[in-house]
Amino acid sequence: MERMICLAIGYVFGLFQTGYIYGKLKHMDIREFGSGNAGTTNAMRVLGKKAGVITYIGDTFKAIFAILLISVLYRDCSSEILFLLKMYCGLGVVLGHNFPFYMGFKGGKGIAATSGVIVGMGDIKLILLAFVTFTIVALISKYVSLGSLCMLGGFFVEVLIFNHLGMIGFKNNLGLRGQIRIELYILAFIFTFLAFYKHRANIKRLIDGNERKIGQKKEALQN
């Protein structure tokens, strides 16, 4: 029951669509422009850098705030259970962001929200590795999408490795065991799967060499 509650709480937080709301304040639906989603990258391309930064901050912190609420509501649980419940809440946030019911289930791609989940989990190793992976890949390749996919693919692998080594957890870093471990692996995989699923068009463009690079004008792709 606690897991479903945390998932539902996360979904409600995820419904706060920063990019969509910002666009509406500018009298437009950003999903009708650019890539057609309500996330950070499209907000930046359609409405400018300020909109992109605001969208990223909003979508990141809604995940952090949701997880903080779970930390308060279930503060009496063991550190292992609390860590897992926060993961369920984080998944709910990403689902709410990607598939908001009031927007016809057409939201963003969940990268900013997922980065907020990683921060909210409070494991410094995962936070640093996510930041470093995204930054290095995006700077070298000039592809935000590739940096995002590598970050999420790395997140799944890191969860597997660190938990196997007994280096993951909320307080004691002893590693999660038994059914909790299996649930953790499944949740980490779902985060990664959702990222790749929402980026399937980007993946095709990356393969075809048509994905837009950082700073590249749309016209340049057509030349």
PyMOL commands that set and color helices and strands:
alter all, ss='L'
color gray80, all
select helices_A, chain A and resi 2-14+18-25+30-32+40-47+49-73+79-98+101-103+111-121+124-141+144-164+178-198+200-208+218-222
alter helices_A, ss='H'
color red, helices_A
deselect
rebuild
show_as cartoon
